[in-house]
């Protein structure tokens, strides 16, 4: 079982995460009612300094009633790999360390989200509730979302956030938006 807080792999019978101490008993709950997902998209990021992406990453999800921004835990593999690479191998080391760290962070995010959604984007538990950053009724999504190219601009209540992703995820979002929102 993977911890929903930090992504650490724990034994199935453990009561607490060995890495961060979060109760794992609460993470064993299953969905009591069926949730039909109309949309699930992984690894959207905020824009960082000098065009780099900033942690944390967000997943986007929509069911029959709500659109969710799920904030995944921050992992430091990319930063640590980049610093170590820069210290030991200069600029080439920076690039290599960044790639290794980014891959490590990707795997941890994958393990974290695997506690609530399977590979085919079917809900397997309600543990995503621990990661809800923003929950917008589908009826209001048109008024609080603007899309330009691969970027999504959300303004809801007191929260303003800009997220970006690659072309494939952006096209997947367009399909969902045109089918279920417009």
N, C-alpha and C positions, 0 to 999 in steps of 0.2 A: 504494500500500500504506500502511496506517495502522499506526503503532507501537503495540504492545500495552502498552507501559509508560506512554506519555504521551498517546496518541491523535493525535499529529501526523501529517499527511499527508506521505509521502515519495515520491520517485521509485521506480518498481519495481526499478530496477537499483542502488539505493543499498545500501551495506554497513552503514551506521550511520544512526541517526535523526538528522536535522539539528537537532532540538530538545533531546533528552536524551542522545544518544550511545549508546543501546542498539544492540547488533548486530541488524540487520534480517535478516541471512542466516538466523539461527536461527528467524525468524518465518515463513519461507517453507515450512516443513514441512507436509505434509498428513497427514491421518489414515491410518494404515496398516491399521486394521481399522474396521469399521462400528460406530459407537456409536449406539444407539437411545435417544433421549431420550423419557422419559415426561412430563417437565415442564421448562419453562423460563419464568422470570419475571424481569422487569427492574425495576431502580431501587427496591429496598427501602432504607430508610435507618434510621439510628439516631436516637433522639430527642435533640435538642439543647437548648440553654439556652432557657428561656422558651417551650418548645413548638415551637421551630424545628427543622428537620431539620439534622443535622450531616453533613459530609463524612466519610468517603467513602460511596459508594453500593455496594450489594451486589446481585448477581443470584443467583437461586436456581435450581438445576438438579438433576435426578435422572435416572439411567440405571437399568439393571437391578440394580445392586449398591449404589450409593452415592447419598447426597444431599449436594450441595455448596453451600457459600456461597462465591461468587466475589467477591472484593473488587476493585472497579475503582479505577484511579488517582484521586487527589484532583486536582480542577481548581479554580482560584481565581476563575473568572469571576463567580460570584454575589457573593463577598466584595468583589472589586475594583469591580464595577458598583455595589454598594450604597454603598461608601465614596465613590466619585467622585460618584454621584448626590446623596448627602447633603451633600457639600462644596459643590457648585455649585447645587443646586436645592432644598435643604431636604428636607422629608418627602416631597413628591411626587417629587423626584429620587431619593430613596432607593428608592421603590417602582419607578420606571421602571428605574433601574440594576439593581435586583434581578431584574426580569423579563428584561432583556437578558442579564445575566450567567448566569441560570439556563438560558436558551435556549442560550447558548454552551456551557455545561457539558454539557447534554443531548446536543448534537450530538457533542461529543468522546467521551462515553461510548458513543454509538451507533457511532462509527467504531472505537473500541477493541474492542467486542464483535463487530464485523463480521469480525474476523480469525478467529473460531472458530465463529460461528453465523450462519446466514443469516436473512432476514426471516421465513421460515416455521418457524423454530426447528429447522432441520436442522443437524447438526454438519458443518462444512467443514474443521476442523483440530483438532489437539490443543493449541492455544496457550492454552486456558483453564487448563492446568496451571500456568502462571505466576501465575495469580490466585487459586488455591485458598486460602481463608482457613480453611475448616473442611470436613472430609470425614467424613461419618457413614455407617456401614453402614445400609442400609435396615432391616435387622433390629433396629437399636437406636433408630430414629428416634422410636418411640412413647414411649420412656422419657426422651428428652432434649428433647422439644418440648412446649410448652404454647401453645395459641392462645386469645386473648381478643380478640374483636371483630376489628380490623384489625391486631393486633399478634401477632408470633411471639416466644416466649421460648425461646431455645436454651440448654441447659446440657449441655456435653459435655467430658469430661476437666476441664481447668482453665479452660475458656472459658465465660463467660456473656455473652450478647448479646441485646438486644431490638431487633427490627426492625419497621417499620411500612410500610404502603403504602395505596393507595386501595382502594375497594370492589371494583373489577373484578379487580385482582390478588389480592385476598384471596379472592374467590369462586373464582378459578382455582386457588388453592392448596387450597381446601376440596375441589374436585373431584378433584385429584390425590391428596390425602391419603386420601379415602374410597375411591378406586378401587385405589390401589397399596399403601397402607400398612395400612389397617384390615382 
